[in-house]
Amino acid sequence: MASRPEIKPQMQVLTSERAFLGTVDRVEGDGIRINLARAGEGQQTLPLSWVERVDEHVHLNRAGAEIEVGLKAAQFAQSGKPAAKPASAASPAATAGGKQVWIWAVAAVIILLLLILLF
């Protein structure tokens, strides 16, 4: 992990794949506040534990996809609202809106009614 004095404002922040993520705004507490490169995304704070090394850039030890998931999790923790899952991450049961549970409940009720009527 890089020490705090090495990280300075306006340094470029790169993912582990060397993709440009944004620029350092400031170091605050146990994190670095960055201005994200994509328009309209604003600022985010990344934990210092994500910093692999610092030279003329801040190099992170996380891939872009990991960073995106981490930022969404942080947004969830701050807002109390669940972060949207990528469509590929949703399970078939989740995409069915709990339909499987409903079908099993109806089947159980029908079986119980049949057993009661037969005996």
C-alpha positions in Angstrom: 0.0 0.0 0.0 1.3 3.5 -0.9 1.9 6.0 1.8 -0.3 9.1 1.9 2.4 11.7 1.1 3.3 10.0 -2.3 -0.3 10.6 -3.6 -0.8 14.2 -4.8 -3.8 16.0 -6.4 -4.1 15.8 -10.2 -2.2 12.5 -10.4 -3.7 10.0 -12.9 -5.3 6.9 -11.3 -4.9 3.7 -13.4 -6.6 0.3 -13.0 -4.5 -2.9 -12.8 -5.0 -3.2 -16.6 -3.5 0.3 -16.9 -6.8 1.8 -17.9 -7.3 5.5 -16.9 -9.9 5.7 -14.2 -9.6 9.4 -13.2 -7.5 12.0 -11.3 -6.7 12.4 -7.6 -8.7 15.2 -6.0 -7.3 14.7 -2.5 -6.3 12.1 0.1 -8.9 11.9 2.9 -8.8 9.5 5.9 -8.1 6.0 4.6 -9.0 6.7 1.0 -8.3 8.8 -2.0 -11.0 11.0 -3.5 -10.9 10.9 -7.3 -12.6 12.7 -10.1 -13.8 9.9 -12.4 -12.9 10.1 -16.0 -16.3 9.3 -17.5 -18.5 12.4 -17.9 -21.2 12.8 -15.3 -19.8 10.2 -12.8 -18.4 12.9 -10.4 -16.2 11.9 -7.6 -15.6 8.7 -5.6 -13.5 7.7 -2.7 -11.3 4.6 -3.1 -9.7 2.8 -0.2 -5.9 3.2 0.1 -5.7 -0.6 0.3 -6.5 -0.6 -3.4 -3.3 1.3 -4.2 -0.6 -1.1 -5.5 2.1 1.5 -6.0 2.7 5.2 -6.8 5.1 6.6 -9.3 4.0 9.4 -11.7 0.6 7.7 -11.5 -1.4 6.0 -8.8 -1.6 2.3 -9.8 -4.5 0.3 -8.4 -4.4 -3.4 -7.6 -8.0 -3.9 -8.9 -9.3 -4.4 -12.4 -11.9 -2.0 -13.8 -14.8 -4.5 -13.3 -13.8 -5.0 -9.6 -13.6 -1.2 -9.1 -17.1 -0.8 -10.6 -18.5 -3.4 -8.3 -16.8 -1.9 -5.3 -18.1 1.6 -6.1 -21.6 0.3 -6.4 -21.3 -1.5 -3.1 -20.1 1.7 -1.5 -23.0 3.6 -3.0 -25.4 1.0 -1.5 -23.8 1.3 1.9 -24.2 5.1 1.8 -27.7 5.3 0.3 -29.3 2.2 1.8 -30.6 1.3 -1.7 -29.5 -1.9 -3.4 -27.0 -1.4 -6.3 -28.3 -2.6 -9.7 -26.9 -6.0 -10.6 -25.6 -6.6 -14.0 -28.1 -8.7 -16.1 -25.5 -11.5 -16.4 -25.3 -11.8 -12.6 -29.0 -12.4 -12.0 -30.0 -15.9 -11.2 -32.9 -17.5 -13.1 -35.0 -17.6 -9.9 -34.3 -13.9 -9.4 -35.3 -13.0 -13.0 -38.5 -14.9 -12.6 -39.5 -12.6 -9.7 -39.8 -15.5 -7.3 -42.1 -17.4 -9.6 -40.5 -20.7 -8.6 -41.4 -20.3 -5.0 -45.0 -19.4 -5.9 -45.3 -22.6 -8.1 -44.0 -24.8 -5.3 -46.4 -23.2 -2.7 -49.4 -23.8 -5.0 -48.3 -27.4 -5.7 -48.0 -28.1 -2.0 -51.5 -26.7 -1.3 -53.0 -28.8 -4.1 -51.3 -32.0 -2.8 -52.5 -31.3 0.7 -56.1 -30.8 -0.5 -55.9 -34.0 -2.5 -54.7 -35.9 0.6 -57.4 -34.5 2.7 -60.1 -35.3 0.2 -58.8 -38.9 -0.3 -58.7 -39.8 3.4 
